[in-house]
């Protein structure tokens, strides 16, 4: 049973997301099975698994990661409110990475067996799924460009500013701060940096009054200067579809 009907979804009111038509709202309420609440540390999707469900993050944050043969984990990116996950298993038969909750999360749950119904009966929703997949590819491309062409300070500035903009546009946080419950090691992994280098660079940003990330909260103190440090344009995130 749904406790948050799609017509009352709090994310739909946020400027980051493209508005639904009445027909899309009705379709999504048919597509949605209900909600799932998970605690921090819960594995939502496991690499190699064939999950019968797809998810949209309604509240909370998580990480996507791959496990190497030696047991080490590589963080790929992060999961924020409005993100859709599980599509790999829906189209490729199994997950190619894992997803873990880093906070208490509420997820909208969709039946994967109805995925082809989206393509048959709702072309606009099918297009939105394609758009979401393309954005994931674009983000990974931007990350690779950062790994190859930005130094450590530029990478961190780029990542922190983009995360801050993304969360604010989704209605998370206030007064220049957003919750960022990850470990420094998570961000270091995602950016190809050592933990020591990441810690020293964050301390330097703090001393320069660019930003402060501590106690699970990110506060941007000088967004234009942080953008200049990260070789980033100060532009708001592009509006995106919400599943």
C-alpha positions as CSV (number, residue, x, y, z in Angstrom):
1,X,0.0,0.0,0.0
2,X,1.3,3.4,-0.9
3,X,1.7,5.9,2.0
4,X,2.8,8.7,-0.3
5,X,0.6,8.7,-3.5
6,X,2.4,10.0,-6.6
7,X,0.0,12.9,-6.8
8,X,1.2,14.0,-3.4
9,X,4.9,13.3,-3.9
10,X,7.0,16.0,-2.1
11,X,9.7,15.8,-4.7
12,X,7.4,16.9,-7.5
13,X,7.2,20.3,-6.0
14,X,11.0,20.8,-6.2
15,X,12.5,22.9,-9.1
16,X,14.9,20.1,-10.1
17,X,12.2,17.9,-11.5
18,X,10.1,18.2,-14.6
19,X,6.3,18.4,-13.8
20,X,4.1,15.4,-14.4
21,X,1.0,15.6,-16.6
22,X,-2.2,14.2,-15.0
23,X,-1.9,11.1,-17.2
24,X,1.7,10.5,-16.0
25,X,0.6,10.8,-12.4
26,X,-2.1,8.2,-13.0
27,X,0.4,5.9,-14.8
28,X,3.0,6.1,-12.0
29,X,0.4,5.3,-9.3
30,X,-0.4,2.2,-11.3
31,X,3.3,1.4,-11.8
32,X,4.3,2.0,-8.1
33,X,3.9,-1.0,-5.7
34,X,4.5,0.9,-2.4
35,X,7.5,2.1,-0.3
36,X,10.4,0.6,1.5
37,X,12.2,2.1,4.5
38,X,15.7,0.9,5.2
39,X,18.3,1.7,7.9
40,X,21.8,2.9,7.3
41,X,24.2,0.2,6.1
42,X,21.4,-1.8,4.4
43,X,22.3,-3.3,1.0
44,X,19.4,-2.3,-1.3
45,X,20.8,-3.9,-4.4
46,X,23.6,-6.4,-4.7
47,X,26.1,-6.7,-7.5
48,X,25.3,-9.8,-9.5
49,X,21.7,-10.1,-8.2
50,X,18.6,-10.2,-10.3
51,X,16.3,-7.9,-8.3
52,X,12.6,-8.0,-9.0
53,X,12.2,-4.4,-8.0
54,X,13.2,-0.9,-9.1
55,X,13.5,2.1,-6.8
56,X,13.3,5.9,-6.7
57,X,14.8,7.5,-3.6
58,X,12.2,9.6,-1.8
59,X,14.3,10.4,1.2
60,X,17.9,9.8,2.4
61,X,21.2,9.1,0.7
62,X,23.2,6.1,-0.4
63,X,26.3,5.0,-2.4
64,X,26.8,2.9,-5.5
65,X,29.9,0.8,-5.5
66,X,31.6,-2.2,-7.2
67,X,33.4,-5.0,-5.3
68,X,36.8,-6.1,-6.7
69,X,37.9,-9.7,-6.7
70,X,40.2,-9.0,-3.7
71,X,37.2,-7.8,-1.7
72,X,38.0,-4.1,-1.9
73,X,35.1,-1.7,-2.8
74,X,35.2,1.2,-5.3
75,X,32.6,3.9,-4.8
76,X,31.2,4.8,-8.2
77,X,28.9,7.6,-7.2
78,X,26.2,8.6,-4.7
79,X,22.4,8.2,-4.5
80,X,20.2,11.3,-3.7
81,X,16.5,12.0,-3.5
82,X,14.9,11.6,-6.9
83,X,17.5,9.2,-8.2
84,X,16.2,6.0,-9.9
85,X,18.1,2.8,-9.3
86,X,17.8,-0.9,-10.3
87,X,17.5,-0.3,-14.1
88,X,20.6,-2.3,-14.8
89,X,18.9,-5.5,-13.5
90,X,15.8,-4.6,-15.4
91,X,17.5,-4.4,-18.7
92,X,20.7,-6.5,-18.3
93,X,19.4,-9.3,-16.1
94,X,21.6,-8.5,-13.1
95,X,23.1,-5.6,-11.2
96,X,26.6,-4.6,-12.2
97,X,27.1,-2.7,-9.0
98,X,25.7,-2.6,-5.4
99,X,23.7,0.1,-3.7
100,X,24.0,0.7,0.1
101,X,22.0,3.1,2.3
102,X,24.2,5.6,4.2
103,X,21.2,7.1,6.0
104,X,17.7,5.9,6.8
105,X,16.1,5.9,3.4
106,X,12.5,5.8,2.0
107,X,12.3,4.3,-1.4
108,X,9.4,4.2,-3.8
109,X,9.2,0.6,-5.1
110,X,8.3,-0.5,-8.6
111,X,7.6,-3.9,-10.0
112,X,10.4,-4.7,-12.5
113,X,8.1,-7.1,-14.4
114,X,6.0,-4.0,-15.5
115,X,9.0,-2.3,-17.0
116,X,8.1,-3.2,-20.6
117,X,4.6,-1.9,-19.9
118,X,6.2,1.5,-19.5
119,X,7.6,1.3,-23.0
120,X,4.3,-0.1,-24.5
121,X,1.8,2.2,-22.8
122,X,3.6,5.4,-21.8
123,X,6.1,6.7,-24.4
124,X,6.9,9.8,-22.4
125,X,7.8,7.8,-19.3
126,X,9.9,5.5,-21.5
127,X,11.7,8.5,-22.9
128,X,12.3,9.7,-19.4
129,X,13.9,6.4,-18.5
130,X,16.2,6.8,-21.5
131,X,17.0,10.3,-20.4
132,X,17.9,9.1,-16.9
133,X,20.2,6.4,-18.3
134,X,21.9,9.1,-20.6
135,X,22.4,11.4,-17.6
136,X,24.2,8.6,-15.7
137,X,26.5,8.1,-18.7
138,X,27.1,11.8,-18.9
139,X,28.0,12.0,-15.2
140,X,30.4,9.1,-15.4
141,X,32.0,10.8,-18.4
142,X,32.4,14.1,-16.4
143,X,33.9,12.1,-13.6
144,X,36.4,10.5,-15.9
145,X,37.3,13.9,-17.3
146,X,37.9,15.1,-13.7
147,X,40.1,12.1,-12.9
148,X,42.2,12.8,-16.0
149,X,42.3,16.6,-16.2
150,X,41.7,18.0,-12.7
151,X,44.1,18.0,-9.9
152,X,43.1,16.9,-6.4
153,X,41.9,20.3,-5.3
154,X,39.9,20.8,-8.5
155,X,38.3,17.4,-8.2
156,X,37.1,18.0,-4.7
157,X,35.9,21.5,-5.5
158,X,34.0,20.2,-8.5
159,X,32.4,17.3,-6.6
160,X,31.4,19.3,-3.5
161,X,29.8,22.1,-5.6
162,X,27.9,19.7,-7.9
163,X,26.6,17.6,-4.9
164,X,25.6,20.8,-3.0
165,X,23.8,22.1,-6.1
166,X,22.1,18.8,-6.7
167,X,20.8,18.5,-3.1
168,X,19.6,22.1,-2.9
169,X,17.7,21.7,-6.2
170,X,15.9,18.7,-4.8
171,X,14.8,20.6,-1.7
172,X,17.4,19.1,0.7
173,X,19.0,21.4,3.3
174,X,18.7,25.1,4.0
175,X,20.7,28.3,4.5
176,X,23.6,27.1,2.4
177,X,24.0,23.7,4.1
178,X,23.0,20.2,2.9
179,X,23.3,16.9,4.7
180,X,26.3,14.9,3.4
181,X,26.5,11.7,5.5
182,X,29.3,10.0,3.6
183,X,32.8,9.2,4.9
184,X,35.8,11.2,3.5
185,X,37.0,7.8,2.2
186,X,33.8,7.5,0.1
187,X,34.5,10.8,-1.7
188,X,38.2,10.0,-2.0
189,X,37.4,6.6,-3.6
190,X,35.0,8.2,-6.1
191,X,37.6,10.8,-7.1
192,X,40.6,8.6,-7.2
193,X,42.3,10.3,-4.2
194,X,44.0,9.1,-1.1
195,X,42.3,9.7,2.2
196,X,45.2,11.8,3.5
197,X,45.2,14.0,0.4
198,X,41.4,14.4,0.7
199,X,41.6,15.4,4.3
200,X,44.3,17.9,3.8
201,X,42.5,19.5,0.8
202,X,39.3,19.8,2.8
203,X,41.2,21.5,5.6
204,X,42.7,23.9,3.1
205,X,39.2,24.7,1.7
206,X,38.0,25.3,5.2
207,X,40.9,27.7,6.0
208,X,40.2,29.6,2.8
209,X,36.5,29.9,3.7
210,X,35.4,28.1,0.6
211,X,33.4,25.3,2.3
212,X,33.2,23.2,5.4
213,X,32.3,19.5,5.4
214,X,32.1,18.1,9.0
215,X,29.7,16.1,11.2
216,X,27.7,14.9,8.1
217,X,26.9,18.5,6.9
218,X,28.3,20.3,3.9
219,X,28.3,24.1,4.1
220,X,29.3,26.1,1.0
221,X,30.8,29.5,2.2
222,X,31.8,30.9,-1.2
223,X,30.2,29.2,-4.1
224,X,31.8,31.3,-6.9
225,X,35.3,30.9,-5.5
226,X,34.7,27.1,-5.1
227,X,33.5,26.9,-8.7
228,X,36.6,28.8,-9.9
229,X,38.8,26.4,-8.0
230,X,37.0,23.4,-9.5
231,X,36.9,24.8,-13.1
232,X,33.1,24.6,-12.9
233,X,30.5,26.9,-14.3
234,X,28.1,28.3,-11.7
235,X,24.9,27.0,-13.3
236,X,21.9,25.3,-11.7
237,X,21.4,21.5,-12.4
238,X,19.4,20.7,-15.5
239,X,15.8,19.8,-14.8
240,X,15.3,16.1,-14.8
241,X,12.4,13.6,-15.0
242,X,11.3,11.9,-11.9
243,X,10.2,8.3,-11.9
